[in-house]
Amino acid sequence: MSSIIPSKAFLTKGKGQHKEKLASFEHALRAGGIAPFNLVKISSIFPPHCELISKEEGLKHLHPGQIVFLVMSECATDEAHRIISASVGLAIPNEPRHYGYLSEHHTFGQDEREAGHYAEDLAADMLATTLGVNFDISQIWNEEKNVYRISDKLTVKTRNITQIASGKKGLWTTAFAAAVLIP
């Protein structure tokens, strides 16, 4: 049996509104450019040697109906004016031979910056703990270099993609963010 190890990945996000919850989700996927694919949610490992590319470049590698693996966060509401956010955080080690981590965070009431920062911290924390390093996240953040220092040799850069939306009376509102992995 051959293994599927993605070599490329891209980030995308979207929001949608409709009177039906499922249709709201579909509109969000359309906004993010990934509605024509069969989506399979996976857990949170960013493969070693995986290249992060633009959404536009990534979509060129996919075909309608294709099974696509992704790490996705989604949040929905039918409450007017309710702020929702969906965020995926990414922690990529400086050593390309080492895997990274993706985190999903969805919540109510956070703005884009808060949700994105939380998702990045979560991804860095989850990567570090899989390596057996337990720490206070504030102790490993290097403000000057804008990296997390997990060990003497391993530093991690983070980023996120976050979608926020506000609920509207009489409609379902959905926000999603995703990291799409391409074999």
N, CA, C and O of each residue as an XYZ file, in Angstrom:
732
protein
N       0.847     -1.181      0.000
C       0.000      0.000      0.000
C       0.887      1.238      0.000
O       1.761      1.381      0.855
N       0.665      2.122     -0.948
C       1.466      3.347     -1.005
C       0.872      4.399     -0.078
O      -0.332      4.435      0.172
N       1.743      5.238      0.414
C       1.283      6.286      1.323
C       1.081      7.591      0.559
O       1.732      7.851     -0.453
N       0.179      8.385      1.064
C      -0.107      9.690      0.479
C       0.532     10.733      1.382
O       0.071     10.967      2.499
N       1.591     11.354      0.893
C       2.229     12.412      1.661
C       2.160     13.683      0.829
O       2.807     13.782     -0.214
N       1.382     14.649      1.282
C       1.251     15.893      0.529
C       2.584     16.618      0.381
O       3.396     16.651      1.306
N       2.793     17.195     -0.791
C       4.018     17.959     -1.060
C       3.749     19.453     -1.123
O       4.679     20.258     -1.071
N       2.484     19.823     -1.234
C       2.096     21.229     -1.299
C       0.848     21.449     -0.447
O       0.078     20.523     -0.190
N       0.669     22.689     -0.020
C      -0.522     23.052      0.746
C      -0.835     24.515      0.493
O       0.050     25.312      0.182
N      -2.109     24.856      0.632
C      -2.492     26.262      0.563
C      -3.571     26.549      1.594
O      -4.262     25.650      2.072
N      -3.691     27.822      1.919
C      -4.676     28.273      2.901
C      -5.804     28.993      2.189
O      -5.588     29.692      1.199
N      -7.008     28.816      2.704
C      -8.168     29.493      2.130
C      -9.199     29.746      3.220
O      -9.142     29.167      4.305
N     -10.132     30.620      2.905
C     -11.192     30.948      3.860
C     -12.395     31.465      3.101
O     -12.301     31.811      1.924
N     -13.543     31.514      3.795
C     -14.737     32.052      3.173
C     -15.866     32.196      4.177
O     -15.821     31.654      5.282
N     -16.871     32.937      3.765
C     -18.078     33.077      4.584
C     -19.274     33.057      3.657
O     -19.191     33.432      2.487
N     -20.396     32.606      4.214
C     -21.613     32.524      3.426
C     -22.837     32.719      4.289
O     -22.805     32.503      5.500
N     -23.925     33.134      3.645
C     -25.201     33.306      4.345
C     -26.323     32.750      3.481
O     -26.320     32.873      2.256
N     -27.286     32.131      4.167
C     -28.450     31.567      3.480
C     -29.483     31.217      4.548
O     -29.149     31.106      5.727
N     -30.720     31.048      4.139
C     -31.750     30.673      5.116
C     -31.563     29.249      5.629
O     -32.054     28.909      6.706
N     -30.861     28.419      4.872
C     -30.573     27.040      5.282
C     -29.110     26.932      5.705
O     -28.226     27.486      5.052
N     -28.862     26.218      6.799
C     -27.495     26.089      7.320
C     -26.549     25.439      6.310
O     -25.441     25.930      6.096
N     -26.975     24.344      5.692
C     -26.126     23.649      4.732
C     -25.779     24.543      3.541
O     -24.638     24.553      3.079
N     -26.751     25.282      3.054
C     -26.507     26.182      1.922
C     -25.558     27.318      2.332
O     -24.747     27.774      1.526
N     -25.664     27.762      3.568
C     -24.746     28.778      4.078
C     -23.308     28.255      4.040
O     -22.389     28.973      3.645
N     -23.125     27.015      4.450
C     -21.810     26.382      4.406
C     -21.316     26.270      2.968
O     -20.150     26.548      2.687
N     -22.193     25.868      2.063
C     -21.836     25.752      0.642
C     -21.387     27.099      0.083
O     -20.403     27.166     -0.653
N     -22.096     28.166      0.425
C     -21.713     29.505     -0.033
C     -20.337     29.899      0.506
O     -19.551     30.537     -0.194
N     -20.052     29.518      1.744
C     -18.734     29.797      2.319
C     -17.646     29.041      1.552
O     -16.594     29.603      1.246
N     -17.904     27.765      1.245
C     -16.933     26.986      0.468
C     -16.718     27.582     -0.918
O     -15.591     27.612     -1.412
N     -17.776     28.050     -1.539
C     -17.646     28.711     -2.849
C     -16.770     29.950     -2.737
O     -15.903     30.187     -3.578
N     -17.003     30.741     -1.688
C     -16.204     31.957     -1.482
C     -14.728     31.612     -1.313
O     -13.859     32.385     -1.718
N     -14.441     30.460     -0.717
C     -13.054     30.026     -0.520
C     -12.478     29.259     -1.694
O     -11.295     28.919     -1.679
N     -13.286     28.975     -2.720
C     -12.804     28.314     -3.930
C     -12.731     26.805     -3.859
O     -12.174     26.182     -4.763
N     -13.280     26.185     -2.802
C     -13.122     24.728     -2.679
C     -14.445     23.955     -2.716
O     -14.487     22.789     -2.324
N     -15.500     24.580     -3.172
C     -16.802     23.904     -3.241
C     -16.849     22.740     -4.234
O     -17.587     21.788     -3.981
N     -16.107     22.753     -5.351
C     -16.262     21.652     -6.313
C     -15.507     20.370     -5.973
O     -15.396     19.477     -6.813
N     -14.986     20.272     -4.742
C     -14.203     19.101     -4.381
C     -14.897     18.297     -3.283
O     -15.734     18.828     -2.552
N     -14.547     17.019     -3.171
C     -15.022     16.163     -2.089
C     -14.031     16.303     -0.937
O     -12.905     15.810     -1.009
N     -14.456     16.971      0.110
C     -13.566     17.350      1.193
C     -13.515     16.284      2.283
O     -14.550     15.789      2.730
N     -12.313     15.940      2.701
C     -12.092     14.972      3.756
C     -11.262     15.650      4.842
O     -10.107     16.013      4.619
N     -11.864     15.815      6.022
C     -11.145     16.429      7.138
C     -10.132     15.436      7.698
O     -10.423     14.254      7.878
N      -8.942     15.948      7.967
C      -7.877     15.128      8.540
C      -7.359     15.791      9.811
O      -7.726     16.921     10.135
N      -6.504     15.072     10.518
C      -5.911     15.647     11.725
C      -4.808     16.630     11.347
O      -4.731     17.048     10.191
N      -3.987     16.993     12.261
C      -3.289     18.262     12.191
C      -1.797     18.255     11.896
O      -1.103     19.180     12.319
N      -1.277     17.274     11.202
C       0.153     17.253     10.913
C       0.429     17.920      9.564
O      -0.161     17.562      8.545
N       1.338     18.897      9.581
C       1.824     19.535      8.353
C       3.057     18.730      7.928
O       4.056     18.720      8.649
N       3.007     18.053      6.766
C       4.061     17.105      6.382
C       5.443     17.743      6.243
O       5.560     18.916      5.888
N       6.495     16.955      6.527
C       7.856     17.429      6.278
C       8.024     17.757      4.792
O       7.409     17.116      3.940
N       8.833     18.727      4.492
C       9.147     19.143      3.118
C       7.937     19.653      2.335
O       8.026     19.815      1.118
N       6.830     19.904      2.991
C       5.633     20.390      2.313
C       5.799     21.890      2.045
O       6.201     22.656      2.921
N       5.483     22.280      0.827
C       5.626     23.675      0.409
C       4.288     24.399      0.529
O       3.272     23.934      0.012
N       4.297     25.528      1.210
C       3.096     26.347      1.320
C       3.038     27.256      0.102
O       3.939     28.064     -0.122
N       1.967     27.119     -0.688
C       1.822     27.890     -1.926
C       0.561     28.752     -1.841
O      -0.220     28.635     -0.896
N       0.377     29.606     -2.825
C      -0.809     30.469     -2.852
C      -2.054     29.647     -3.184
O      -1.965     28.570     -3.774
N      -3.200     30.168     -2.800
C      -4.466     29.511     -3.123
C      -4.627     29.379     -4.634
O      -5.057     28.337     -5.128
N      -4.287     30.418     -5.354
C      -4.433     30.399     -6.821
C      -3.592     29.283     -7.436
O      -4.058     28.560     -8.317
N      -2.358     29.146     -6.970
C      -1.485     28.089     -7.480
C      -2.018     26.724     -7.053
O      -2.021     25.789     -7.855
N      -2.464     26.594     -5.821
C      -2.974     25.325     -5.319
C      -4.190     24.832     -6.083
O      -4.296     23.646     -6.395
N      -5.110     25.744     -6.384
C      -6.324     25.351     -7.113
C      -6.017     24.813     -8.505
O      -6.800     24.035     -9.050
N      -4.890     25.213     -9.090
C      -4.487     24.706    -10.412
C      -4.174     23.209    -10.366
O      -4.219     22.536    -11.396
N      -3.857     22.687     -9.184
C      -3.498     21.272     -9.026
C      -4.708     20.388     -8.751
O      -4.572     19.167     -8.672
N      -5.888     20.984     -8.604
C      -7.088     20.232     -8.229
C      -8.103     20.201     -9.362
O      -8.121     21.082    -10.222
N      -8.949     19.173     -9.350
C      -9.960     18.989    -10.392
C     -11.327     18.756     -9.751
O     -11.406     18.093     -8.716
N     -12.407     19.282    -10.338
C     -13.743     19.077     -9.771
C     -14.023     17.592     -9.506
O     -13.734     16.732    -10.338
N     -14.585     17.319     -8.343
C     -14.898     15.940     -7.952
C     -13.767     15.231     -7.238
O     -13.968     14.160     -6.665
N     -12.574     15.819     -7.266
C     -11.416     15.195     -6.628
C     -11.604     15.121     -5.113
O     -12.193     16.016     -4.507
N     -11.097     14.043     -4.512
C     -11.054     13.945     -3.054
C      -9.893     14.797     -2.586
O      -8.755     14.617     -3.021
N     -10.193     15.731     -1.691
C      -9.197     16.691     -1.208
C      -9.134     16.601      0.317
O     -10.155     16.658      1.003
N      -7.918     16.460      0.821
C      -7.697     16.399      2.262
C      -7.427     17.802      2.796
O      -6.701     18.585      2.183
N      -8.023     18.106      3.946
C      -7.827     19.429      4.520
C      -8.007     19.403      6.024
O      -8.669     18.530      6.584
N      -7.396     20.389      6.656
C      -7.647     20.688      8.060
C      -8.528     21.925      8.027
O      -8.137     22.955      7.477
N      -9.721     21.828      8.617
C     -10.692     22.912      8.488
C     -11.331     23.253      9.818
O     -11.631     22.383     10.636
N     -11.529     24.542     10.007
C     -12.281     25.067     11.137
C     -13.526     25.722     10.564
O     -13.460     26.409      9.545
N     -14.658     25.510     11.216
C     -15.883     26.161     10.754
C     -16.732     26.571     11.943
O     -16.696     25.944     13.002
N     -17.489     27.624     11.749
C     -18.369     28.116     12.797
C     -19.611     28.679     12.114
O     -19.512     29.311     11.063
N     -20.769     28.452     12.706
C     -22.021     28.928     12.117
C     -22.930     29.486     13.205
O     -22.860     29.082     14.366
N     -23.780     30.417     12.805
C     -24.760     30.979     13.721
C     -26.016     31.369     12.957
O     -25.967     31.674     11.765
N     -27.156     31.355     13.669
C     -28.392     31.906     13.107
C     -28.871     33.075     13.977
O     -30.031     33.482     13.900
N     -27.967     33.606     14.803
C     -28.288     34.744     15.665
C     -27.829     36.044     15.013
O     -26.685     36.156     14.573
N     -28.723     37.020     14.954
C     -28.393     38.323     14.384
C     -27.260     38.970     15.171
O     -27.252     38.944     16.401
N     -26.319     39.543     14.460
C     -25.195     40.318     15.009
C     -24.184     39.493     15.799
O     -23.253     40.065     16.367
N     -24.331     38.186     15.853
C     -23.367     37.343     16.571
C     -22.085     37.268     15.758
O     -22.119     36.911     14.580
N     -20.965     37.595     16.367
C     -19.670     37.537     15.689
C     -19.120     36.119     15.816
O     -19.019     35.575     16.916
N     -18.767     35.531     14.678
C     -18.182     34.195     14.663
C     -16.820     34.264     13.992
O     -16.559     35.133     13.160
N     -15.961     33.331     14.370
C     -14.658     33.257     13.705
C     -14.242     31.804     13.561
O     -14.554     30.955     14.397
N     -13.533     31.547     12.481
C     -12.946     30.240     12.210
C     -11.502     30.502     11.804
O     -11.230     31.342     10.947
N     -10.585     29.776     12.426
C      -9.171     30.031     12.176
C      -8.389     28.727     12.132
O      -8.677     27.788     12.875
N      -7.403     28.684     11.257
C      -6.443     27.585     11.217
C      -5.074     28.202     11.458
O      -4.657     29.119     10.751
N      -4.379     27.684     12.470
C      -3.019     28.125     12.768
C      -2.032     27.115     12.222
O      -2.312     25.918     12.169
N      -0.880     27.606     11.820
C       0.142     26.764     11.215
C       1.473     27.025     11.909
O       1.901     28.175     12.014
N       2.129     25.972     12.382
C       3.452     26.060     12.991
C       4.414     25.253     12.128
O       4.307     24.029     12.050
N       5.355     25.941     11.478
C       6.304     25.288     10.576
C       7.714     25.404     11.160
O       8.209     26.512     11.362
N       8.362     24.268     11.432
C       9.721     24.288     11.974
C      10.737     24.814     10.960
O      10.528     24.728      9.750
N      11.840     25.361     11.477
C      12.919     25.830     10.613
C      13.618     24.664      9.922
O      14.290     24.856      8.909
N      13.465     23.481     10.453
C      14.068     22.281      9.876
C      13.044     21.594      8.976
O      12.099     20.988      9.482
N      13.212     21.675      7.622
C      12.191     21.128      6.704
C      11.972     19.626      6.809
O      10.934     19.127      6.374
N      12.928     18.896      7.378
C      12.762     17.442      7.528
C      11.801     17.095      8.654
O      11.375     15.948      8.788
N      11.465     18.090      9.458
C      10.585     17.859     10.603
C       9.162     18.274     10.236
O       8.963     19.252      9.514
N       8.175     17.530     10.734
C       6.789     17.903     10.464
C       6.394     19.121     11.286
O       7.009     19.435     12.305
N       5.358     19.794     10.820
C       4.784     20.920     11.538
C       3.408     20.551     12.063
O       3.029     19.380     12.095
N       2.667     21.574     12.476
C       1.360     21.318     13.070
C       0.348     22.345     12.598
O       0.667     23.516     12.396
N      -0.875     21.880     12.430
C      -2.007     22.736     12.078
C      -3.023     22.656     13.214
O      -3.275     21.581     13.758
N      -3.596     23.788     13.563
C      -4.620     23.792     14.613
C      -5.900     24.407     14.073
O      -5.870     25.264     13.189
N      -7.026     23.959     14.617
C      -8.323     24.542     14.254
C      -8.887     25.241     15.480
O      -8.891     24.692     16.582
N      -9.360     26.456     15.267
C      -9.965     27.217     16.363
C     -11.218     27.889     15.821
O     -11.162     28.585     14.807
N     -12.333     27.688     16.483
C     -13.564     28.378     16.098
C     -14.236     28.871     17.375
O     -14.254     28.179     18.393
N     -14.781     30.063     17.302
C     -15.313     30.665     18.518
C     -16.287     31.788     18.186
O     -16.494     32.133     17.022
N     -16.868     32.337     19.218
C     -17.778     33.472     19.105
C     -17.142     34.686     19.783
O     -16.510     34.555     20.831
N     -17.308     35.854     19.190
C     -16.922     37.096     19.837
C     -15.492     37.557     19.651
O     -15.183     38.688     20.027
N     -14.596     36.750     19.094
C     -13.229     37.192     18.881
C     -13.089     37.888     17.534
O     -13.758     37.527     16.565
N     -12.221     38.881     17.481
C     -11.944     39.508     16.189
C     -10.884     38.673     15.455
O     -10.384     37.681     15.987
N     -10.553     39.087     14.238
C      -9.639     38.310     13.403
C      -8.267     38.148     14.043
O      -7.690     37.061     14.008
N      -7.747     39.210     14.621
C      -6.424     39.164     15.247
C      -6.401     38.220     16.447
O      -5.483     37.410     16.585
N      -7.399     38.322     17.307
C      -7.461     37.463     18.501
C      -7.563     35.985     18.119
O      -6.827     35.147     18.641
N      -8.468     35.681     17.218
C      -8.671     34.286     16.809
C      -7.429     33.736     16.114
O      -7.022     32.604     16.375
N      -6.827     34.526     15.234
C      -5.632     34.090     14.517
C      -4.453     33.851     15.444
O      -3.752     32.847     15.319
N      -4.233     34.773     16.375
C      -3.130     34.631     17.321
C      -3.340     33.394     18.198
O      -2.393     32.653     18.465
N      -4.567     33.173     18.642
C      -4.875     31.995     19.456
C      -4.561     30.713     18.672
O      -3.963     29.785     19.217
N      -4.961     30.660     17.399
C      -4.720     29.474     16.566
C      -3.228     29.231     16.367
O      -2.790     28.080     16.362
N      -2.439     30.295     16.204
C      -0.986     30.152     16.060
C      -0.359     29.611     17.339
O       0.455     28.688     17.294
N      -0.740     30.188     18.483
C      -0.229     29.701     19.766
C      -0.580     28.235     19.965
O       0.246     27.451     20.432
N      -1.798     27.869     19.614
C      -2.252     26.490     19.770
C      -1.427     25.544     18.896
O      -1.032     24.471     19.351
N      -1.164     25.930     17.648
C      -0.361     25.089     16.751
C       1.056     24.908     17.296
O       1.586     23.797     17.285
N       1.671     25.997     17.773
C       3.028     25.914     18.333
C       3.038     25.036     19.584
O       3.940     24.218     19.767
N       2.044     25.208     20.431
C       1.947     24.413     21.650
C       1.770     22.932     21.329
O       2.432     22.086     21.930
N       0.890     22.615     20.395
C       0.632     21.221     20.052
C       1.870     20.570     19.431
O       2.160     19.406     19.704
N       2.601     21.316     18.597
C       3.832     20.774     18.012
C       4.847     20.499     19.113
O       5.442     19.422     19.152
N       5.048     21.451     19.997
C       6.031     21.286     21.066
C       5.690     20.094     21.962
O       6.571     19.311     22.316
N       4.426     19.959     22.322
C       4.060     18.862     23.228
C       4.167     17.500     22.539
O       4.417     16.501     23.213
N       3.985     17.429     21.221
C       4.200     16.154     20.518
C       5.673     15.778     20.539
O       6.024     14.606     20.403
N       6.536     16.778     20.709
C       7.977     16.534     20.791
C       8.434     16.307     22.228
O       9.623     16.128     22.491
N       7.480     16.315     23.153
C       7.798     16.077     24.552
C       8.273     17.306     25.306
O       8.819     17.191     26.403
N       8.069     18.483     24.725
C       8.476     19.724     25.370
C       7.243     20.368     25.994
O       6.310     20.747     25.287
N       7.242     20.491     27.306
C       6.147     21.161     28.001
C       6.641     22.525     28.458
O       7.728     22.626     29.029
N       5.878     23.556     28.221
C       6.320     24.907     28.496
C       5.146     25.844     28.619
O       4.007     25.494     28.310
N       5.441     27.023     29.070
C       4.490     28.130     29.046
C       4.742     28.838     27.718
O       5.870     29.244     27.442
N       3.718     28.991     26.903
C       3.870     29.559     25.559
C       4.598     30.895     25.581
O       5.348     31.202     24.654
N       4.392     31.685     26.613
C       5.056     32.993     26.690
C       6.559     32.854     26.910
O       7.308     33.785     26.613
N       7.013     31.717     27.421
C       8.437     31.507     27.660
C       9.217     31.173     26.397
O      10.432     31.372     26.365
N       8.571     30.681     25.372
C       9.311     30.305     24.158
C       9.134     31.296     23.010
O       9.773     31.147     21.969
N       8.289     32.293     23.179
C       8.067     33.287     22.118
C       9.238     34.253     22.090
O       9.566     34.855     23.113
N       9.874     34.410     20.934
C      10.972     35.343     20.752
C      10.450     36.525     19.945
O      10.376     36.464     18.717
N      10.094     37.581     20.630
C       9.492     38.762     20.007
C      10.415     39.372     18.957
O       9.965     39.786     17.888
N      11.715     39.424     19.271
C      12.693     40.037     18.373
C      12.778     39.319     17.023
O      12.859     39.957     15.972
N      12.759     37.980     17.069
C      12.884     37.195     15.841
C      11.543     36.736     15.286
O      11.485     36.173     14.193
N      10.462     36.973     16.032
C       9.121     36.599     15.603
C       8.993     35.089     15.354
O       8.388     34.656     14.372
N       9.580     34.295     16.273
C       9.525     32.838     16.192
C       9.319     32.257     17.579
O       9.561     32.919     18.588
N       8.870     31.011     17.615
C       8.814     30.245     18.852
C      10.086     29.402     18.902
O      10.417     28.743     17.916
N      10.801     29.406     20.017
C      12.006     28.600     20.188
C      11.633     27.403     21.053
O      11.490     27.517     22.270
N      11.475     26.242     20.394
C      11.054     25.030     21.091
C      12.247     24.322     21.739
O      12.119     23.739     22.816
N      13.410     24.378     21.075
C      14.629     23.802     21.633
C      15.800     24.630     21.107
O      15.608     25.610     20.387
N      17.012     24.222     21.477
C      18.197     24.955     21.003
C      18.305     24.939     19.487
O      18.811     25.883     18.881
N      17.827     23.862     18.879
C      17.966     23.713     17.425
C      16.679     23.948     16.655
O      16.721     24.190     15.448
N      15.545     23.884     17.322
C      14.267     23.950     16.613
C      13.508     25.236     16.929
O      13.092     25.473     18.063
N      13.340     26.057     15.895
C      12.478     27.228     16.006
C      11.307     27.020     15.066
O      11.383     26.254     14.105
N      10.235     27.711     15.363
C       9.002     27.525     14.606
C       8.422     28.879     14.228
O       8.252     29.755     15.076
N       8.123     29.036     12.955
C       7.396     30.220     12.491
C       5.928     29.844     12.409
O       5.579     28.712     12.072
N       5.084     30.797     12.718
C       3.649     30.534     12.674
C       2.955     31.526     11.756
O       3.463     32.605     11.451
N       1.796     31.118     11.342
C       0.899     31.991     10.583
C      -0.503     31.445     10.746
O      -0.697     30.361     11.296
N      -1.470     32.189     10.273
C      -2.849     31.728     10.382
C      -3.649     32.239      9.207
O      -3.235     33.148      8.486
N      -4.795     31.634      9.038
C      -5.815     32.163      8.135
C      -7.102     32.159      8.954
O      -7.477     31.151      9.554
N      -7.759     33.302      8.962
C      -8.918     33.482      9.834
C     -10.045     34.173      9.078
O      -9.820     35.139      8.350
N     -11.251     33.667      9.260
C     -12.443     34.285      8.683
C     -13.386     34.661      9.811
O     -13.720     33.825     10.651
N     -13.813     35.912      9.833
C     -14.839     36.324     10.787
C     -16.081     36.713     10.008
O     -16.008     37.054      8.827
N     -17.215     36.657     10.677
C     -18.481     37.037     10.049
C     -19.447     37.455     11.149
O     -19.256     37.139     12.324
N     -20.468     38.158     10.746
C     -21.493     38.605     11.676
C     -22.844     38.049     11.240
O     -23.226     38.143     10.073
N     -23.549     37.473     12.194
C     -24.859     36.893     11.893
C     -25.860     37.940     11.439
O     -25.764     39.118     11.785
N     -26.823     37.479     10.654
C     -27.865     38.365     10.127
C     -29.221     37.729     10.435
O     -29.396     36.517     10.306
N     -30.157     38.549     10.835
C     -31.491     38.063     11.202
C     -32.123     37.284     10.047
O     -32.138     37.735      8.902
N     -32.641     36.110     10.380
C     -33.341     35.282      9.399
C     -32.441     34.436      8.516
O     -32.937     33.723      7.643
N     -31.131     34.497      8.720
C     -30.201     33.732      7.887
C     -29.195     32.978      8.751
O     -28.873     33.388      9.866
N     -28.714     31.879      8.211
C     -27.562     31.209      8.790
C     -26.316     31.867      8.214
O     -26.265     32.194      7.029
N     -25.331     32.053      9.051
C     -24.047     32.602      8.621
C     -22.964     31.572      8.987
O     -22.921     31.076     10.113
N     -22.109     31.265      8.036
C     -21.022     30.301      8.252
C     -19.692     30.945      7.890
O     -19.582     31.644      6.883
N     -18.693     30.704      8.713
C     -17.318     31.101      8.429
C     -16.459     29.832      8.464
O     -16.668     28.960      9.307
N     -15.501     29.735      7.553
C     -14.576     28.619      7.587
C     -13.180     29.104      7.216
O     -13.016     30.116      6.535
N     -12.189     28.366      7.674
C     -10.797     28.566      7.298
C     -10.203     27.177      7.135
O     -10.577     26.252      7.856
N      -9.285     27.023      6.197
C      -8.744     25.681      5.932
C      -7.330     25.725      5.395
O      -6.898     26.691      4.767
N      -6.625     24.636      5.670
C      -5.344     24.331      5.022
C      -5.618     23.107      4.137
O      -5.955     22.033      4.635
N      -5.473     23.284      2.845
C      -5.747     22.227      1.873
C      -4.418     21.588      1.496
O      -3.476     22.280      1.112
N      -4.346     20.247      1.608
C      -3.120     19.511      1.332
C      -3.209     18.828     -0.024
O      -4.210     18.190     -0.352
N      -2.138     18.974     -0.810
C      -2.117     18.442     -2.173
C      -1.012     17.391     -2.296
O       0.155     17.694     -2.048
N      -1.369     16.147     -2.679
C      -0.337     15.098     -2.837
C       0.578     15.381     -4.022
O       1.493     14.604     -4.294
